Amino acid sequence: MIKFIATFHSQYGAVQFLKNSKKNNIECKLAPVPRTLSSSCGTCAHYIHTQWNPDFEIVDLEAVYKVNDGGYELLFSFDD
């Protein structure tokens, strides 16, 4: 299993991600976005999964990062 951080354009997107994660038995928690990453809403989802893109709709996704020992690796970014 791999640790990921998802950032969102809105609080609504973060809360929906948490709800969908729980429905799909994916370990997830919401937290403030780490200072080294930027986010529109300031809330991110820390989750553990086999791939960055879980099998459910993600609302208002801004970016997804893989958590590495030395920091974060950008895996996906939604450009407006």
HUDA-V768656 format. One line per field, one symbol per residue. phi: phi as a letter, one per 30 degrees, with the letter a starting at -180 (. if undefined). A space follows every 50 residues. Layout:
# HUDA-V768656
phi=???
This chain:
# HUDA-V768656
phi=.ccbbccbdbdedddddddddddchcdabcaddeedccadcicbccbbad bdcddadcchdcabbddceclbcdcbbccd
